[in-house]
Amino acid sequence: MMEKNLAPWRNWPVDASSCVAYIMRAAPVTCGLLLLLSSCAPPGQRWFDSHTGRRPEPPRKPVITQPAPAPFIKFSDDTPEDDWAPVVTKSVKFALARKAQLLFVVQATCPAPADLKGQADQLRQASDTTLRSLLTVMRAAGADASQILISARVQQNVAHCVYHIDPE
């Protein structure tokens, strides 16, 4: 009688009974491996690249931001005071009726002369004439001096001084 072969892969089947015993021992393991491998899909190309097989999408359009709102009041230096004073008075009273603690930002933009002395003279002239009378009209309409912020600047592309009044 032959001794039982514990490792049949070393010298393949010695006799028929050891072959059957080997198959009987290996069958559950083999069936388990086949069941495990057949239950999951093999990794496809999408495993490595998630966009594979999909139609290309055109690039998204950029978000268009809204333009800055128009100024509350805007007038030019060549506008006479009789034209802009009633509009400013009415607008200031209306704005203060809606919100008592309101800050009015007054910005003067004047044309820029070539030299610095000319720029200083231009800003001084704008502040002595129109800005001073604008401040007087706004104070008469009910705005406190602490509610008015005045700034002036020079800019190359303007022909006349332009005044913007914005509530904040």
C-alpha positions, 0 to 999 in steps of 0.5 A, a space after each residue: 500500500 502506498 503512503 498517503 500523499 499530503 502534497 499531491 502537486 509535488 509528484 502528481 497523482 500517485 493513485 486514483 484515491 489520492 486524486 479524488 481526495 485532493 479534488 474533494 478538499 480543493 473543491 470548496 476553496 475553488 468554488 469560493 474563489 470563483 464565486 468571489 471573483 464572479 460577484 464583482 465586476 472587473 475594474 474598467 478604464 473608468 476606475 482610473 479615469 472617471 471621464 472615460 466614455 462620457 461626452 465632452 462638455 463645453 466650458 462653462 460660461 463665465 459669471 457676468 457681474 452686474 455693473 455698478 449702480 448709477 450714482 444717486 445724483 450726478 451733475 456737471 460743473 457747467 450745470 447752474 446751481 438753480 438746476 441742481 439745488 432743488 434736485 439735491 434738496 428733494 433727494 436728500 430729504 427723501 433719503 433721510 426720511 427713509 433712513 435717518 443715519 445715512 452717509 452721503 458720499 460726495 465725490 468731485 472728479 475734475 480734469 487733470 492739468 499737466 502740472 501738480 500746481 494746476 491740479 491743486 488749483 483745480 481742486 481748490 477751485 472746485 472745493 471753494 465753489 461748487 462743493 461749498 455750495 453743495 454742502 450748504 444745500 445738503 445741510 439746509 435739506 436736513 443732513 448733518 455735517 457728520 453725514 456728508 463725506 466729501 472727496 475730490 480727485 483729478 482724472 485725465 479723461 473728463 472735460 469738466 468737473 463732475 459731481 457724484 452723490 451716493 448714499 451709503 
